[in-house]
């Protein structure tokens, strides 16, 4: 078994409303950051786990995302994986 550091980035699907992103966008404009075109708010999860391989780690985290961490109807996610030293 090897230890893997995983980053999961979860964000609202494109085309769906993002009220938090809109609120931040409006606040930035009120602070005169007019160059900001849009803001999307998501979550970053850092997970450390043991697995036999990088593919096994990815598969496990993908299962976690589908079952608990991300809402498959409204959110997309990306998994980045690295082995610890």
Secondary structure, DSSP 8 states (H G I E B T S, - for coil): -EEEEEEEEEEE-TTS--HHHHHHHHHHHHTT-TT------EEEEEEEEEESSHHHHHHHHHHHIIIIIS-TTTEEEEEEEEE--
